Amino acid sequence: MAGLLSRLTNGASDSRSSGSVRSFDHTSRALLLESLEKSDLGWFWASDAESNIAYISQPAAQRVGKPVDEIIGKSITEVFRPVENAEDRGHERPLKFQLAARNSIKPVTVKLDMGEGQSWWEIAAVPQSDDAGNFAGYHGIARDVSDTFESKRDAEKLSRYDSLTGLSNRHRMSHQLGATLTAFKASKRSCAILLIDLDRFKQVNDTMGHPAGDELLKQVASRLQRVLGDNVEIGRIGGDEFQVIMQDEDDRGVLGDLGMRIIQMVSQPYTINGMRAVIGCSVGIAIAPFDGIEEEELIKAADLALYSAKGGGRGQFRFYSSDLRDKASYRHQIEADLRDAISRNGLEMHYQPIVDVDTHKVGCVEALMRWNHTDRGMISPADFIPVAEEVGIIRELGEWALNKVCETVQTWPGDIRAAVNVSAVQFASDDFVEIVKRALKSSGIEPSRVELEITESVFVGDMERALRLFDDLKRLGVRLSLDDFGTGYSSLSYLREAPFDKIKIDQSFVRGCTADDNKNDAIIAAIVSLARALGMETVAEGVETKDELKAVTDEGVTHLQGMLFSRAIPSDEIVERLKTGDLEFIPRGPEKYRSERRTEFRKIGLIHGNDRYNVFLRNLSKTGAKVEGLLDVPVGTEVVIDLGGGQLAVACVRRSEGFSQGVEFETALISDGADGLCTRHRVSPYQIEAAGRPLRALNDDTVAAITGVMNSSTKSFVEVEISKS
């Protein structure tokens, strides 16, 4: 102690000041420093040249809870543990960095483990030299700053974390993503972000109140943490929007599976204040560097993917692709034209037959809306119905459809029924029963000929209200059908109470129910048994092949609907059949279900050896494709199919006839979350950069350029001119 105090005070001046006040002598200065140690206002420490503790004040050792002799000899960083978290460290230079430089240690916060807890100290020190000028260690001071440190950390945490859910807030997520992308760009690593938007959250907020909405957000946050684990960054960046940052992940198979797990987990029912609530979510996925290099670019890509997922019917995920920009522009145009279409009677209703399982005769049709745009031709309901929901005209659209169907069906001969889809937004309106009553009265139709198809989402929030509305509708004399059963909030409790006449088994269970790798047949059997016990009819939707027809018939469904029997047809065709009595629809279609193939006609690239060819893609499945444009390619030829967007699929020619080849993929494609397929992996922009191109998000022209630069002078195959006809 005396030696250290001597060195600490050695540089002080011995000169005496003028007047009656004289400077301290050596002994006085030593006593002053000793009294400072005992006061707990600050302590002293020293290290040797190897950065091991050589001295520490007795009061400081007591604070640590260890004898001085147990601390002496330990390294500085073993006693004063560096703060590794950059956010806790703030603008301070890391302790390890300062020690390595052997310069003065500027005030830095360190952590001490004290057996029964932690303490936070601030230390500073100056380097010492021996007579030869060599580094001899540090002389330093320390003080306990635990109270101020924790207060500061709590305040900073409030600025970085969402106070409701405890997740990172928008500011922190932006900082984390920006820092990650900067670091990963240098180290050539990938990073995925997922944007999650809750579906029907506003409905819960409106029906159950904002406190219930807050509790729901807390439960959603907890579920996300459970399904995602600790190795990802999760944040709440808006009212009901969440963001996930996943480092070192670019496998779209993994990310797609994760997206579906999130959707399934979030969609399970919640209990809030003794009430039941059901929501869903949509997920948009973008991956750096493929979809964006900078933070703003990547966020925009994920946002477009989320927008596409919500537009596809919600409860879905989407990967970003470059054509989403064009689709977003198309969607904006649809929104502008849709209002005109309603006011100018530009919409029409088509009717898809629902046939009896034994006779294949039609007794009911489902009314489906069609839009024949003056410039764009037929626009799919999958494109304009979500737009109508988003811009708030779905109620107007639904009321128009109900009136139109009632007016039309009333003129049909016989007693055939028509089913009309009712959106959850329509059902939630206070005057819905009155709207139905007016439609029945103005058209003069027999109420029993009208069937309202209602999805499970109407039970979100106030189930008692939903049941009251069902009773009111049944008193009007209309029939009720539960649509898309099994895809949303399937609960035996509401089935027991609600007076449904029919359950429609969603086509996702019918599609491929004969395949060996799924259990859809067991699900269909369970739904049929349940409906039979409750005295309800069942309709198998989406029957497209004869083996599916046999499967659902064997399981005991009462009615069938799907392309195997008929597409949705105009009212005139229905009337013609009714007049002639030709009510039987003969099943016409493929014998067996096979992996879904998409009929296509677009130009793609085919790479063989060092040569790139232009070919046309005719159809596409998970396991293979049909291409046209090369003459007499031998069976067994190994090729690479460039599907665009950096998607290169290694394939082998399995069939070849003239200018047409059937290829089998080495690795099966996966779902892109919509109706399309995509590869698990893509060409990395880092590879393109290594080939001498600037680093940027994937671009078809760039990918085509780097895969075609080595064209040989003599190609192996002859390219053939192909037309769509």
DOVEX-577165 format. One line per 8 residues: number of its first residue (from 1); for each residue x, y, z of C-alpha. Coordinates in steps of 0.001 Angstrom, whole numbers, always signed. Each point is the difference from the previous one (the first is absolute). Last residue first. Example, Ala and Ser with C-alpha at 12.3 -4.5 7.8 and 13.67 -1.06 7.14 Angstrom:
BEGIN
2 = +13670 -1060 +7140  -1370 -3440 +660
//
This chain:
BEGIN
725 = -49532 -22096 -81506  +2296 +1790 +2439  +2773 +158 -2577  +3359 -1781 +113  +3102 +572 -2170  +2327 -2983 +437  +3479 +112 +1565  +2442 -2662 -1218
717 = +1997 -1876 +2605  +3681 -586 +839  +1118 +3552 -674  +3095 +694 -2100  +1705 +3331 +721  -364 -515 +3718  -2100 +2268 +2183  +2079 +961 +3055
709 = -1740 +3264 +882  -3383 -1647 +354  -356 -662 +3707  +1504 +3375 +974  -2256 +1900 -2374  -3195 -1843 +878  +565 +736 +3697  +650 +3682 -757
701 = -3050 +299 -2214  -2209 -1722 +2558  +1043 +2392 +2791  +737 -1080 +3542  +730 +2769 +2489  +3288 +1856 -485  +3738 -514 +299  +1715 +1294 -3127
693 = +1057 -2608 -2585  +3470 -1500 -264  -773 -3708 +339  +550 +289 +3763  -2894 +2467 +97  -2220 -2588 -1695  +1011 -2526 +2628  -813 +2544 +2746
685 = -3336 +612 -1732  -734 -3633 +877  -1656 -2191 -2588  -3158 -1298 +1609  -981 -2653 +2539  -3181 -1882 +876  -1299 +261 -3550  -3457 +1390 -684
677 = -3550 -1112 -655  -3190 +1962 -499  -3540 +88 +1283  +942 +2226 +2920  +2349 -842 +2877  +2954 -474 -2346  -511 -3737 +215  +3125 -2125 -375
669 = +1953 -1404 -2931  +1407 -3514 +160  +3757 -469 -181  +1519 -1893 -2964  -2827 +1238 -2174  -1466 -2264 -2677  -206 +1235 -3570  -2567 -660 -2717
661 = +1222 +1128 -3393  -1757 +1309 -3127  +1688 +941 -3313  -224 -3497 -1442  -879 -2400 +2785  +2065 -194 +3155  -908 -1499 +3353  +2138 -278 +3139
653 = +2327 +2972 -550  +1858 +608 +3275  -254 +3089 +2169  +1988 +2479 +2101  -2277 +2908 +872  +1349 +3578 -152  -2183 +2679 +1607  +1789 +3363 -194
645 = -3260 +1854 -583  -777 -2041 -3070  -799 -3690 -481  +3480 -770 -1364  -59 -3762 -653  +3381 -1747 +275  +625 -3023 -2210  +1178 -3623 +240
637 = -874 -2063 -3090  -1488 -3380 +918  -2340 -144 -2980  +1693 +1561 -3022  -1088 +3491 -1142  -1552 -328 -3436  -750 +3663 -815  -126 +2749 +2615
629 = -2937 +2408 +410  -2455 -1558 +2404  +91 -640 +3737  -2124 -2225 +2214  +740 +144 +3691  +996 -2049 +3017  -398 -1011 +3623  -1944 +2852 +1550
621 = -2010 +474 -3168  +327 +2247 -3037  -1583 +241 -3395  +878 +1394 -3414  +3289 +1801 +690  +1386 +1391 -3244  +3669 -205 -950  +2879 +2450 -483
613 = +3353 -1778 +138  +3149 +548 +2079  +3211 -1837 -794  +3003 -897 +2142  -1284 -3461 +875  -3748 +88 -484  -1938 +2977 +1316  -3715 +514 -654
605 = -1418 +3503 +293  -3658 +969 +213  -2688 +1305 -2345  -3537 -255 +1240  -2995 -2150 -671  -1312 -1621 +3116  -2406 -2664 +1140  +699 -602 +3666
597 = +242 -3596 +1035  -1399 -1314 +3248  +1508 -3263 +1134  -2310 -2629 -1327  -3573 -922 +765  -1344 -2841 -2054  -2556 -632 -2713  +149 +3408 -1620
589 = -3230 +1837 -818  -3652 -327 -869  -2634 -776 +2616  -3447 +65 -1636  -2265 +2800 +1220  -3662 -986 +245  -2614 +2777 -80  -1083 -301 -3618
581 = -3649 +821 +648  -212 +1896 -3278  -1112 +3270 +1624  +2364 -400 +2960  +2912 -680 -2324  -664 +3173 -1991  -434 +2009 +3233  +3428 -1133 +1261
573 = +1610 +947 -3318  -1629 +3442 +76  +1177 +647 +3590  +3644 -136 -1045  +2194 -2975 +956  +2302 -768 +2946  +2068 -2997 -1058  -1623 -3378 -212
565 = +108 -3611 +1157  +3699 -798 +408  +514 +3761 +480  -1427 -189 +3486  -2960 -518 +2304  -1357 -3155 +1590  -2846 -790 +2403  -862 -2547 +2707
557 = +3471 -906 +1222  +292 -3641 +1129  +3715 -804 +197  -335 -2261 -3049  -1351 +2945 -1997  +2959 +2126 +1099  +2463 -2632 -1228  -1856 -883 -3195
549 = -153 +3639 -1100  +3656 +516 +922  +868 -2996 -2229  -2083 +1547 -2751  +1865 +3296 +48  -943 +3636 +615  -2146 +129 +3150  +521 +3555 +1314
541 = -2604 +34 +2744  -1415 -3069 +1772  -3467 +1003 +1193  -1525 -1384 +3202  -3608 +21 +1177  -802 +547 +3677  -1875 -2114 +2543  +2458 +609 +2839
533 = +1183 -3622 +88  +323 +26 -3786  +2052 +3180 +127  +2424 -1510 +2530  +366 -3210 -1981  +630 +1961 -3195  +2602 +2199 +1723  +1837 -3050 +1399
525 = +4 -1793 -3365  +1360 +3099 -1737  +2811 +276 +2575  +875 -3686 -460  +88 +443 -3786  +2263 +3026 +415  +2686 -2089 +1663  +2849 +749 -2399
517 = +2974 -1746 -1624  -1795 -2845 -1749  -1974 +2263 -2317  -3735 -669 -267  -955 +3227 +1848  +2004 +1939 -2597  -2356 +2965 -43  -2993 -852 +2201
509 = +1474 +1455 +3201  +1119 +3248 -1686  -3388 +50 -1726  -1714 +988 +3233  -2741 -2288 +1260  -3280 +1911 -219  -2316 -583 +2956  -3761 +256 -553
501 = -3226 +875 +1756  +1608 +2093 +2702  -1985 +915 +3117  +2925 +1140 +2204  +106 -1412 +3545  +1804 -3334 -333  +2152 +1313 -2816  +922 +2938 +2253
493 = +1325 -2316 +2709  +1668 -2437 -2388  +2505 +2673 -965  +1829 +447 -3291  +1411 +3552 -136  +1628 -37 -3408  +686 -2553 -2728  -2166 -2852 +1281
485 = -3242 +985 -1683  +422 +2105 -3124  -3666 +1101 +69  -2645 -673 +2649  -3374 +46 -1767  -3191 +1647 +1192  -3445 -297 -1591  -2430 +2895 -249
477 = -3441 -2 +1672  -23 +3474 +1539  -78 -1702 +3394  +3260 -1696 -959  +1564 +3425 -520  -1042 +1218 +3453  +1324 -3191 +1625  +3302 +387 -1822
469 = +183 +3634 +1082  -445 -1012 +3644  +2770 -2606 -373  +2384 +2612 -1392  -839 +2418 +2825  +739 -2693 +2587  +3316 -779 -1690  +1287 +3542 +518
461 = +3708 -52 -814  +821 -2114 -3044  -2967 -2190 -902  -411 +1627 -3415  +3420 -1461 -939  -1563 -3457 -401  -1231 +847 -3481  -3611 +616 -1034
453 = -1754 -1283 -3107  -3576 +1335 -55  -2472 -2275 -1788  -3006 +1446 -1815  -2663 -2311 -1453  -1593 -372 +3456  -755 +3755 -65  -2444 -388 -2944
445 = +927 +2854 -2319  -2170 +3147 -186  +2977 +2042 -1193  -741 +3087 +2111  -1010 -2038 +3050  +2944 -2381 +34  +2544 +2776 -581  -1648 +2178 +2656
437 = +162 -2790 +2608  +3645 -693 -799  +881 +3682 +445  -2030 +107 +3240  +1978 -2955 +1367  +3259 +1795 -867  -1000 +3312 +1614  +2521 +9 +2830
429 = +2943 -891 -2240  +2139 -2898 +1244  -1370 -2429 -2584  +1092 +2261 -2822  +3531 +279 +1387  +164 -3783 +522  -803 -422 -3686  -3200 -1717 -1133
421 = +154 -2364 -2981  -3316 -679 -1751  -1407 -3515 -525  -2726 -485 -2583  -2878 -2485 +222  -1856 -1839 -2767  -3780 +12 +440  -1229 -220 -3549
413 = +185 +2646 -2708  +2504 +2826 +432  -1392 +3531 +351  +479 +106 +3811  +3600 -1099 -574  +846 +3282 -1742  -1561 +2499 +2418  +1343 -1858 +3053
405 = +3460 -297 -1557  +168 +3699 -893  -1221 +1150 +3420  +2590 -2145 +1800  +2794 +1062 -2361  -781 +3726 +392  -44 -360 +3788  +3372 -1746 -81
397 = +1587 +2670 -2198  -1250 +2806 +2242  +1270 -1881 +3039  +3323 -686 -1726  +470 +3712 -715  +2484 +743 +2779  +3235 +543 -1920  +1601 -3171 +1367
389 = -3002 -2264 -332  -625 +1088 -3593  +3685 -504 -784  -177 -3515 +1470  -2998 -694 -2301  +1755 +1426 -3094  +2951 -2299 -661  -1250 -3344 +1351
381 = -3282 +845 -1738  +1956 -431 -3260  -207 +2719 -2623  -1503 -948 -3362  +1072 +2375 -2774  +2573 +2709 +640  -1484 +2865 -1998  -3769 -157 +554
373 = +385 -2054 +3166  -2179 -3100 +182  -432 -352 +3737  -1417 -3251 +1394  -1714 -712 +3311  -795 -3553 +1023  -3474 -1293 +854  +138 -3580 +1247
365 = -2616 -2260 -1546  -2493 -2365 +1621  -2006 -3049 -1025  +2222 -1218 -2807  -148 -3640 -973  +3011 -2248 +508  -2469 -2712 +1030  +1759 -1506 +3022
357 = +2254 +2843 +1223  -2577 +2690 -727  +1498 +2869 -1980  +1135 +3539 +850  +15 +1947 -3265  +2147 +3135 -389  -1890 +3208 -755  +1260 +3182 -1628
349 = -867 +3482 +1237  +789 +3219 -1828  +1968 +3176 +590  +189 +3044 -2281  -3274 +1436 +1265  +1248 +3569 -540  +104 +932 +3695  +1671 -3243 +1020
341 = +2517 +44 -2855  +826 +3639 +689  +868 -848 +3594  +2198 -2854 -1206  +2006 +2075 -2486  +2110 +1970 +2512  +613 -3021 +2218  +981 -2128 -2991
333 = +2523 +2678 -1027  +1587 -113 +3444  +160 -3787 -269  +1780 +177 -3350  +2655 +2273 +1502  +441 -2455 +2850  +158 -2855 -2508  +2797 +1736 -1899
325 = +2027 +413 +3179  -834 -3589 +947  +1726 -1091 -3229  +3390 +380 +1693  -703 -2757 +2483  -513 +224 +3746  -1038 -3194 +1705  -3599 -305 +1101
317 = -1763 -1367 +3053  -3694 -733 +499  -2796 +518 +2529  -1273 +2814 -2198  -1963 -475 -3250  +2650 +602 -2642  -57 +3753 +602  +1364 -478 +3502
309 = +2851 -2137 -1315  +683 +2485 -2821  +204 +2915 +2437  +2354 -2054 +2143  +2252 -649 -3006  -83 +3706 -881  +969 +831 +3582  +2839 -2511 -81
301 = +1404 +1670 -3123  -400 +3479 +1479  +1816 -1123 +3143  +2852 -1410 -2109  +462 +3221 -1991  -132 +2199 +3097  +2582 -2139 +1800  +2494 -164 -2855
293 = +934 -3007 -2099  -3399 -1169 -1155  -1853 -3062 -1248  +2942 -2397 -445  +2389 +1655 +2510  -1960 -281 +2206  -3217 -2001 +270  -3621 +1123 -68
285 = -3056 -1645 +1589  -3563 +1284 +406  -2269 -1676 +2547  -3772 +214 +511  -1712 -522 +3345  -3083 -1462 +1588  -2399 +951 +2742  -2251 -1910 +2372
277 = -1360 +1247 +3307  -1665 -1872 +2858  -1250 +1777 +3086  +922 -699 +3642  +1985 +3209 +278  +1918 -892 -3158  +300 -3610 -1165  +1698 -338 -3367
269 = -817 -2389 -2860  +2827 -1358 -2233  +733 +2236 -2998  +3314 +1319 +1354  +1442 -3509 +181  -1201 -1049 -3452  +1219 +3196 -1661  +3375 -180 +1757
261 = +382 -3662 -941  -847 +871 -3627  +2668 +2719 -125  +2531 -2374 +1543  -718 -2579 -2681  +457 +2699 -2647  +3270 +1130 +1602  +1414 -3523 +63
253 = -961 -666 -3612  +1155 +3482 -951  +3518 -850 +1111  +1703 +3400 +423  +787 -21 +3725  +3175 +1432 +1518  -1743 +2415 +2390  -3728 +66 +558
245 = -1619 +3390 +721  -3698 -107 +936  -2475 +2864 -266  -3422 +504 +1562  -3068 +1987 -1010  -3113 +476 +2119  +457 +3620 +1105  +3473 +471 -1451
237 = +3577 -1243 +125  -292 -2805 +2516  +3372 -1685 -72  +1546 -3445 -79  +3746 -629 -367  +852 -3646 -602  +2076 -2616 +1808  -2191 -202 +3097
229 = -2899 -2078 -1277  -2309 +683 -2949  -3084 -2012 +1039  +133 +956 +3661  +918 +3656 -569  -2796 +338 -2539  -2459 -1494 +2468  +991 +2475 +2703
221 = -347 +2939 -2385  -3484 -1216 -1025  -966 -249 +3677  +1140 +3568 +657  -1859 +1215 -3102  -3182 -1694 +1248  +323 +1724 +3366  +232 +3359 -1773
213 = -3072 -805 -2104  -1920 -991 +3125  +911 +3360 +1531  -1128 +1623 -3291  -3541 -1365 +80  -1675 -3342 -734  -1948 +761 -3186  +2121 +2765 -1508
205 = +3403 -1324 +1059  -922 -3539 -1042  -1139 +1255 -3415  +3141 +2076 -332  +2080 -3154 +482  -1725 -1680 -2953  +3319 -967 -1618  +3260 +729 +1815
197 = +2931 +1175 -2112  +3326 -1809 +111  +3056 +1286 -1875  +2758 -2585 -310  +3621 +961 -552  +2751 -2212 -1337  +3767 +517 +259  +2792 -1375 -2167
189 = +3762 +101 +462  +2789 +1345 -2206  +2192 +1220 +2916  +17 +3648 -1095  -3668 +29 -976  -756 -1850 +3215  +1359 +2827 +2164  -1967 +2717 -1785
181 = -3139 -2143 -172  +200 -798 +3710  +545 +3624 +1051  -2968 +1190 -2069  -2215 -2818 +1246  +899 +622 +3642  -508 +3768 -243  -3339 -413 -1772
173 = -1095 -2600 +2543  +1049 +2326 +2845  -2002 +2931 -1340  -3068 -2120 -860  -221 -1450 +3493  +1666 -3130 +1345  -2361 -2291 +1864  -1146 +645 +3575
165 = -3625 -353 -1105  -1567 +3224 +1268  +3034 +2228 +641  +1523 -739 -3395  +3763 +82 +345  +2749 +2401 -1051  -954 +3291 +1682  -1302 -1774 +3075
157 = +3237 -1969 +103  +1963 +3257 -4  -1865 +1154 +3079  +535 -3351 +1702  +3701 +89 -910  +370 +3512 +1404  -1671 -1002 +3227  +2134 -3137 +135
149 = +3197 +1981 -535  -953 +2720 +2494  -636 -2517 +2765  +2931 -2267 -826  +2613 +2780 -268  +2484 -1365 +2568  +3349 +1759 -280  +3430 -944 -1268
141 = +3466 +1595 -229  +3082 -1047 -1869  +3709 -538 -56  +890 -2171 -2966  +2849 -2328 -941  +3753 +171 -538  +292 +998 -3647  +3682 +451 -844
133 = +1732 +3370 +320  +3232 -1448 +1339  -693 +1368 +3505  -3376 -1741 +11  -3157 +1400 -1569  -3533 +459 +1307  -3245 +251 -1991  -2884 +2167 +1251
125 = -3301 -1397 +1223  -3785 +303 -98  -2755 -2184 +1448  -3775 +292 +212  -1702 -2732 +1946  -3131 -2079 -499  -960 -2607 +2571  -1468 -3426 -519
117 = -1780 -2472 +2196  +372 -2462 +2846  +3560 -1076 -767  +1242 +3486 -775  +618 -143 -3735  +1489 +3347 -996  -925 +1826 -3202  +1964 +2802 -1608
109 = -795 +3554 -1117  +2819 +1975 -1612  +1681 +3285 +957  +2963 +407 -2372  +2759 -2520 +476  +3250 +1810 -775  +2019 -1754 -2671  +1019 -3637 +4
101 = -1726 -457 -3412  -1025 -3561 +880  -1547 +1192 +3266  -2118 +2589 -1831  -1331 -2551 -2490  -798 -2473 +2770  -1904 +2701 +1893  -2252 +797 -2967
93 = -106 +3713 -939  -2950 +1726 +1608  -2724 +1340 -2315  -2775 -2124 +1506  +1290 -3013 +1926  -3481 -1305 +763  -940 +168 -3709  +3332 -1523 -1020
85 = -594 -3046 +2181  +3419 -1396 +871  +423 +1915 +3269  +3506 -969 +1070  +406 -1951 +3247  +2095 +1799 +2597  +1404 -2885 +2027  +719 -2422 -2842
77 = +649 +2894 -2392  +2771 +1368 +2275  +1659 -3395 +261  +123 -1742 +3368  +3165 +274 +2080  -1548 +1807 +2949  -3725 -749 +208  +194 -2934 +2390
69 = +2565 +1870 +2160  -2424 +2915 +393  -2650 -2218 +1546  -3205 -368 -1996  -3450 +1576 +234  +430 +2403 -2904  -989 +2872 +2282  +2518 -1242 +2584
61 = +2687 +3 -2672  -857 +3636 -756  +222 +899 +3673  +3485 -1620 +134  +1256 +1989 -2959  +1452 -2060 -2829  +3644 -724 -798  +1981 -2143 -2444
53 = -2867 -992 -2336  +1420 -1737 -3069  +532 +2025 -3181  +3303 -1773 -842  +1950 +3198 +826  -1471 +54 +3497  -3361 +1421 +1014  -1234 +2623 +2420
45 = -3208 +820 +1779  -1389 +2910 +1954  -3409 +686 +1461  -2661 +2702 -174  -2672 +1707 +2060  -12 -2994 +2319  +1235 +2280 +2849  +2722 -2472 +971
37 = +1829 +443 -3278  -226 +3792 +255  +1440 -177 +3527  +2980 -1896 -1370  +435 +2572 -2769  +49 +2856 +2518  +2372 -1877 +2330  +2453 -480 -2872
29 = -241 +3701 -883  +727 +954 +3591  +3024 -2285 +108  +1475 +1489 -3169  -423 +3630 +1115  -3149 +1938 -656  +343 +3539 -1398  +61 +3069 +2298
21 = -2807 +2465 +641  +1111 +3079 +2008  +1114 +2030 -2996  +2025 -1153 -2943  -123 -3522 -1168  +2534 -2583 +1000  +1821 -2126 -2512  -126 -3711 +445
13 = -2068 -508 -3202  -1802 -3307 -523  +1597 -2548 -2302  +826 -2431 +2746  -3543 -172 +1286  -1112 -3107 -1892  +3448 -1550 +358  +29 +500 +3781
5 = -3561 -1192 +248  +1039 -3174 -1807  +2958 -559 +2312  -2033 +724 +3132  -2672 -2466 -1021
//
